[in-house]
Structure formats: C-alpha cells, structure tokens
Amino acid sequence: MEHETLLPARLFLLAYDPKKQRLTNTSFLGTLLRAGALTELVLAGHVADQDGRVVVVGNPVVADPLQSAVLAEIAASSRPRKWQHWIGRRGRAAVTLVREQLAAEHVIRAERQRVLGLFPIWNVSLRDTRTRSRLAESARRALRGGEPVDRLDLRDAAVVALAASGELKIVVSRADRRQFKRRLEALGERVGPVVKGLRKAVQAAQSAAAA
C-alpha cells in the first residue's frame, strides 16, 4: 500500500503512536493534513505558486476527498490567497475526511466514544501496524539516510519536511530538527512553498493560543 498512499493518509497514519495506541499532534493534525493535500495538488500540477499565493492550473478534477475539497475552496475564492491561509483553515473537517477514507478502506478502525460518559471522541486504531511501520521507516531513511535529497522519492521528502514544520514530533523530534537542520532545509526547498506556509500556519495558531 505504501507507494499508493497519498500524503494526507501517510501523515495521519504516522501521527498514530502504536505504543500509546492513539493519535498524536491532534492540535495541528488537520493543518498538517491540509498541507499534505496541497502538496499533492502541487505535485500533480493542479495548483501553483504565483507571487506567494495559490492559483489553480487549468480545470483539474481529483478523486481524493480532501484534495477535492481544498481545490474547490481555492477555485471559489474571489482572489488568490497565501499558502498559509489555505493550510490553516477547516482543520477539523480535514481530519474527518481522512479518517473516514481510511476507515472505509479498512486501514483503521474509528469508533465514536464518550469520555466520562460526556465528551465525545473518536477512538482510532490500526488494523495492521505493518503499513505504518513501512511509512515510518521510509521517513526515517529520508531524514537520516545518506541518499542525496534530490534523489529521494518526493513523497518521502514531503512527509519529513511537513512533519518538521507541522510539529509531528513522533516523526521528526526537536532533537532531529537541531541535528538535521540543513537536511530539513534542503527537503523543504525541494518540496516547495507548502512547507513554509505550514510553518507560518502553525506559528499563527500557537500565537493565537498563547494570547
């Protein structure tokens, strides 16, 4: 499944901690998934950067639910907007779309539960941990391996660059960010403008929460 798994699904699965048996990085998970969807749209040539803003190229039609939703939002906008804008909105809906897709494909189990009988949550578990293990190993090699950045698979490069900018510490820890700073910068440059947009979206959310 690994070679067919698109970035939002990869990032969702990698956010799951098999030891703790729960999703991590829930504060920014939706933001991260939207960044993954935008990166897929860039890789496919469906959107592009124009003076720091996102524009639709041609009249693309995509089957992936999250990519389709993001593309429709951009196309319906009255004017081009920055990457940060499209990454930082409707995060909860992004999580729902990816979770429902993975559940429908029998990759995960997703059950609605209530904490203390009051607060509704989704309990997510993996049906098979091997897919996540393969994705994690690919990310580890992309970050720590000796292969030149320009020869890496683009999705492997994107996973690591997005994980670093999106606070997905289970994939790229703070220590990793210090140790592999230059490699992460090179990965981000190769992946494109989404990485910087994600970083700005996360920083804006952190500032808003602190205020």
N, C-alpha and C positions, 0 to 999 in steps of 0.2 A: 504493500500500500504506500510505502514511503515516497516513491518517485511520483505518485499521483496526488499526494496530499498538498493542497494549497496552503498558503501561508497562514490565513486565519485559523484553519484547523490545526496546523502544526503548532502554532503559538498557544492555542487552547490546550492541546494535549501536553505540551511542555510546561504549562502553568500548573499542571496537576502534580502534586507531590505523592509518589507511591508510598513513601514511608508514613506520612501523616494521613494519607488517603483523603485528600481534599485539595481543592484548587487554592493556589497562592496568588498573590498580587491582585486580589479582587478589586482593589481601589482603582487600578488603572487597566484592568483586563480589557474592558470594552474599548478604551482608547487604543490599546495595543492591537486589538483585532481589526479595528478600522484602518490603522496604519498598514497592517498586513494586506487588507483588501485593496487599499490604494496602491500598494507596491505591486500587487498582481496586475492591477489595471495599467500601471506604468510599464511593466514587463511585456504586457500584451500589446502595448502601443495604443491603448484606448484613451489614456489621458496623458497630458504632458505639462511641463513647466513653461509658463510664459511670464517672464519678469517676476518670478517668485509666486505666481498664482497658478491655480489648476485650471486647465482647459480641456474640454472633451475633443478628441480627434475623430472626425468622421461621425458615423452613426452606429456605434457599436451596440451589439446585443450580447449579453453574457448570461449564462445559466446559473452561476453561483448566486445564491440568495443575497448574501451580504454585499458582494461586488455590485450586483444589480441595484440594490438599494442605494449604495453610495453613489453610483453612477447617475441614477435618477435624480438624486439631490443636487449633484453638480450641474447636470443639464438643465434643471429647473430654476437655477439661481439667476437672478436678474443681472448679475455681474460676476466676473471672475473673483474668487476669494483665495486667500493664502492656504497653504497646506495645513497649517495649524488649525484653521477653522474647521475644515472637513474632518480632521482627525479627532478633534476634541469634543465633538457633539454626538448625542444619541448612543452613548456607550452601552447603556443597559440593553437597548434594542439589539445592538451588535452581539452581545453575549447570548441573548436569547436565540438569535438566528443561527449562530454557530452551534450552540448546544443542541438545538432541535435537529439540525442537519446531522450532527454526529450521532445523536440518539437514533434517528431514522435509519442511518447506515449501520446501526448495531456496533458502533465503535465504543460508545459509552452507555452507561445506564444513568438516567436522570430521573430522580424521584422527588416529588414535592413533599416536604415535611414541615412540621412546626416546632420551633424551639420553645420549650416550656409550655407547649400547647397553645402558644400565642403568635409567635413571629414566624411567618412563612419563609422557608429557604429551599433551595434546590440541593439535594444530595447527589453529587456526581461521583461515579466510579468507572474505572476502566474495565471493559470486558476482556481485554487481552493486553497485558503490560508490554508485550514484545514490540509493538509498533512504537510506543513512546520511548522505549529503550533504544531502538534504532535511530529515532529522531534526535534523542539526546546525545548519542554517540556521534552523529553527523555534526551536530552543533559543537561538540567538544573538539572534534578534529578541525573544524573551521576556525575555531578560536585559538587552539593550542598547537595545531599541527604545523608542519613545516612547508606545506604547499603554498606557493605564492597566491596572494589574494586574487590576482587577475585570472587565475586558473580554477578557482573554486566554482562549484555549482552556484548559480545566482541565488537560488532559494536558501541554500545553506548559509551563504554570506548574509542574506537578508535577515534570516532568523536571528543570527548573532548580533548584527547591528541594531535591529529593532529591540531585541531583548535588553541590550545595554542601555538604549535610550528610554525604554519603557519600564525600567525598574523591575524587570523579570529576573530577580536575583537567583532563582533556582537554576537559571541557565548561565547568567553572567553575574558573578558576585561583585561586591565592591572591591575585593582584593583583585579579582580578574580585571576590573576596569583600570586599576592602577598598573598592574603588571603588564597588561597587553594594550596599553593606551594607544600606541602608534598603530598597532594592527587594527584596533577597533576604528580608529580614524580612517584608515585605508578602506576598511569594509564599508563604512558609512559613505565614503566618497563613491565607491563602486555602485552601491545600491541606489543612491540618488537623493532627491530633495525630501522624500518622506521621512528619512531618519532625523533630519534637523527639525522638521515640522512636528514629529512625535516628541522630541526633546522639549520643544517650546510648549507644546500642549500639556505635557506632564508638569513642567515648571509652573505654568499658569494655574493648573489645578492645585498644586502644592501651595502656591502663594495665596490662592483664594481660601483654601482650608485653614491656613495659618492666620489669615485675617479674621 
